Amino acid sequence: MAIFHVPLKKKIDDSYDIEIGSNLFGSLITDLKNGLIKNVSKYALITDSNVEKLYGRTLSQILKKSGFEIELFTFKAGEASKTRTTKARLEDRLIERRFGRDSCIIALGGGVVTDLAGFIAGTFSRGIPFINYATTLLAAADASIGGKTAVDTPAATNLIGLFFQPKKVYIDIHTWQTLSLRDIQCGLAETIKHACMADAAFFEYLEQHIEDMLDVESGKKILDKTACEHIVRKNCELKYNVVRKDETETNLRQILNLGHTIGRALEPVSKYTLLHGEAVAIGIALQIRLGVKFGYLNQNQAERVVALLKRAGLPTEIPNSINKQTLLATLYTDKKVRKNKIRFVFQKGIGSMMRFKDGSYSREVSEQEIKSVL
């Protein structure tokens, strides 16, 4: 018998910039002309059917007029399209159009687009560069930052994917004007999650300024520019501080799953009638109830979080239409499950997270304990 050792120690710099502003197409063009992506001859602009009409065709034309070889690829909008089937269809189209290793993907859209297009970039030709151009508050708060890419399965959301970092992220606040009130609310769910998780002062800011973003009673978007810019910066800062310490979710990055254990299960069980942010809001509320039972936060803190979620127009209770037993079974597909035991992350008061005696940021929770809050 012989053993041949293959030494492959590497140091990789996956750093990238996040640019926050309005009407950033010009900035993207300038960056590409200045060599943001090296050794690329073709660009694939991937978006969904909604964003295609709003911005996709325009950006495609601008890129062509600027001298870039660009093709536009579109899939049907909605979480239901974030599947292995959609990924395969887009990959087949890229192959048909002779895209290869000298290609770059530009993901234009919200979280479904950035998750799906990023996953394609990470696996196509064993990995090609990609850029995220986020057009929603939800993508700005979560999906476009951190390098998590994935598709959903019938069993659970984001079950198959990889960590693959973009070359740059553009967060265009101007595009939020075309979002529905419900889309804004979903982005605020992830924003509130970040504040609960890591920044008590930011939570207080949201308590004072949530109405600068929307008026739930009248059903109107407000989107005050100063509030939007502050919220984006804080979301980026708080998520970066976690991702830089634990890029591949070995421990600390689990805290970004606050509210997601139940939230991620709710999405497929509801047949995606609940949007991601709505499901996460319910997950946060149920995590809080358990947290109070376990002594991780007091009743006043719990009431403040639930009140803020409601002021953002977000649900905090499981709809009656959800089968609780099916929901409980779906929790076992969560990425934190170990040895077939469901695990939760918990906030410690407001603005920090529990770390348990074994050093982990998550702990086992029994079915009976979960049923007590369902």
N, C-alpha and C positions, 0 to 999 in steps of 0.2 A: 504494500500500500504506500502511496506517496501523497503528500500534501503540498500544494503550491499556494502560498499566501499572496493575495492580491491587495496591495496597499492602495487605498483610494481616498486618502484624507483630503478634504477640500475646505477652502474658505470662500464662501459665496456672498457677495454683496447684493442683496435684494432690495436696497433702499429705493424709494421713489417719492416723488412730490405729489401733494394734493393741492390743487389750485381751486380756490373758492371765489366765485364772482358771478357776474351776469353776462349772458351773451358771449360765451367763451369759444365759439367756433373759430374766431380769428386767432385766438391764443393757441388752439390746437394746430392750426395750419402753420403758424410761425414756428412752433416747437418741432413739427415734422420737417420743415424746411431746414431747421438748424440741427438736425441729426438726432432727435430724441430716440428714434429707433434705427439701429445700424443694419446695413446689409439687407434692406427690404426693398423688393421691387413691386409688390402687390399688396393692396389692403382689402380686407373683407369687412364691410360695415354690417354688423349683425344687430337687428332690432326686432321689435314686435309690430304687429299690425296696427296698433294704435299710434305708437311713436313714429312709425314710418310716415304716416300722413302728416303728423305735426312737425317733425324735424328730420326724419331720415332722408327723404328725397332731397330736401334743401341741403343738408350736409354732404350728401353724395355729389350733388352738382357743384358745390363749392370746392370739394376735394378734386374733382375732375378739372375744373377751371384753373385750379392751382397747379396742375400738371401731374397729379398722382393717378396711378392706375388703381381704380377702385370699383368694387362691385357690391351691390346692396343685396343682403340676404334677410328675409323676413319670415317669421313664424307667427302663428295665431297668438294673440295676447292672452295672458292669464296663467295662473299657477298650474292649471291642468296641462299646459304645454311643456312644463319643465320636466321632461321625461327622457329616458334612454332612446325612445323612438324618435323624438324630435331631434335629439343630438345626432343620431345616426343619419337622419335625413339631411341635416345641415352639412354633416361631414361628407356625405355622398355628393352633395352639390358642390362643395369646395373641391373635391377630387375631380368632378366633371369639368369644372372651370380651371383646372390645372393649377390650383394653389399648392404650394409646397413649403419647404423650409425657409424660403426667402419671402415669406408672407407675414403679415401682421393683422391681428383682429382688433377692430374698434367696436366695443360693446356700447351701444347707445340706448339707454333706457333705465328701467328700474331694476329691482332686485332679481326678478326672474331672468331678465336679459343678462345682467352681469354674472349671475351664478352659472347660467347655461353657457354663455359665450366664453367665460373664463375656463370652464371645464373643457370645452372644445379646444381652446388654445393650449391647455396643459397636456393634452393627449394627441393632438393632430401633429403628424410627423414627429412624434415624440417630444413635442413642445415647441410652440412658436410664441413670439411676444404678443402681448395684448394691452390695450388701453381701455380704461373704464371712463365713460362720459355719463355721469349719473343725472337723471332727469327727475327723480322723485326724492322727497324727504326721507323715505324709508331707505332707499339706496344710499343716500348721503349719510344717514345715521349708522348704517350697518353693512349692507350687502356689498357695496363697492370697495370697502376698506378691509384689509386684513388677509386677503388671499384665500379665503374659503370659497371653493367652487363646488357645485354639486347638482345632481338631479334628484327628483322624487321617485318613489316607487309606490305601488298600491299599499304597501305596509306602512310607510312613513315618509316624511319629507327629508330631503338632503341626506339620504342614506348612502348614496354612492357618489364619491367625488374625490377631490384632492386639494392640497394646499399649493397654490400657484400664484405668485405675486404679479400684479400689473406693473407696467413700466411708468405709468402716471395715472392719476385720477383727477378728473375735472368734475367739480360740483357746481352746476349751473342753477343758481337760485331763480333766475328768470323763468325757467321751464316749469316751476311750481305753479305758475299762474294758470296753467292748463290742467292741473290736477283737480280731482273731485275733492269735496270736503272729507269724504271717507278716506281717501288716500293720505291727506294731511294728518288725519287722526291716527292712521296706522304708523306713520313716521314718528308721531309724538309718543306712541307706545314704546318704541325702542329708545327714544330720547329720555323718557321718564325712567326706563330701565337703567340706563347709564347713570342717571343721577342717584337712583336708589342704591346702585352698586358701588359708587366710588366718589360722590361729590355732594355733600350735604348742602353746601352753598349754592350749587347749581340747582338742586331740588328747590331751595327757597326761591331762587330766581324764577323757576317755572311756576311756582305757586303765585308769584307776583305778576308774571307776564304771559300766562297761558292764553289770556284773551287778546294778546297782541298777535296771536297766530290764527285764531278762529273764534267765531261767535256761534256756539252750539245752538242757542235758542232760536236765532234767526236763520241758522243753516248757512252762514256766510263765511268765506275765507277772509282773513284780515291780512296776514302775511306781511307784517311790519318789517321793513328791510333790516333795521338794526337788530330786532329779535331773531330774524332768520339767520343772519350772519353769526350772531353770538351762539345760537343753538348749533349751527354746523361746526363752528370752531371747537366748541366743548365736546360734541360727539366725537370728532376726529381725535382730539387730545386724549379723551378718556379711553377710547378704544385702542389708540396707539400705545398708551402706557401699559396696557395688558399684553397686546400682541408682541411688542418688542421683547418682552420677558419670556414669552411662551408661544412661539409662532405656530407650533403644531399641536397645541392643546394637550400637553402631557399632564398639566395640573391647573395652574393659575387661570389659563384661558377658559376653563370651565365656567368661571363666574359670568362670562358673557352669555351663558345659557340661562341666566336668571329669568324665570317665567316660561322658559322654553320646554321644560320637561313635559308639562301638561299642554302648553301651547302648541308645540309641534305635533302632538298626537291629535289635538282637536281639529287641525286643518283637514287631514284626510277623512277623519270620522264624520266631519260635517259635510264631506264631499265638496270642500273648498267654498262653501257658502260663507264661512268665516274667513276673512282675510288674515294674513299673517299677523299684522299688528293687533287686530281684534283678539285673535287666539292668544297672543302673548300677554295682552292686558288681563285676560281671564286667568292665565297661568300665573301672573304676578300676584293677583288677588288671592288665589288659592294657596300659593307659596307663603303669602303673608299670614293666612289663617293658621297654617301649620307652624310657621315661625313663632307666632304668639303662643301656641300650645307648647312649643319646645323652649320658650323663654328667650328667643333670640331678638325680639323687639316687643315693645309694650303696646297696649291697645291704642293709645293716642297716636303713636307713630303709624300703626296699621291704618287707622282711620284717615290720617293725612294722605297716605299713599292712595287709598281707595278714592278719597274725595278728589284728588288731582286727576286720576284716571277718568272719573265721571265728568269732571269739568272739561276734559278733552273730548268728551262724547264717546268714550270707550266702554265696552261691556265689562262687567266684573263678575258675572254669574254665568254658569254653563247653561246654554239654551235647553229648554225642556225636550227639544227634538233629539238631543244627543243621547245615545244609548250608553249608560255609564259603564256597563260591563265591557262593552266593546272598547270604550275609551281606556279603561284600565288595562285591557289586554294589549292595546297599542303602545302603552307606555314602555313595554319591554323592548321596543325597537329603538329607544333613545340611545344616543351614542355613549352616555355615561354609564349604562348598565354594565355591571361586572358580576360574573358568576351568577347570572340570571337574577340579580338583585337590582331593583330600581333605586336610583340615586338622585338626589336633589341638591342644588346649591341654594343657600339661604342668605338673605341680607341680614346684617347685624345692625339693628337700628335703621337709620337712614344715612347712606353715604359710605358704608363699608360692608364687607362680606365676612361670613363665618369661615374660619379655618379650624379644622378639627384636630384632635389630639394626634392622629396619625400623619398630620401634615397636609392632608387632602382638603380641597375646597368643596368637596361634596360628601354626602353621607347617605347611607342606606335609609330608606323609608319603607315601612311594611305596607302591604296592601290594605290592612285594616286602618292604618293611620291615614292613608290616602282616601279611603272610602269615607272617613269621618269628615272630610271637607268637600267631597264630591256631592 
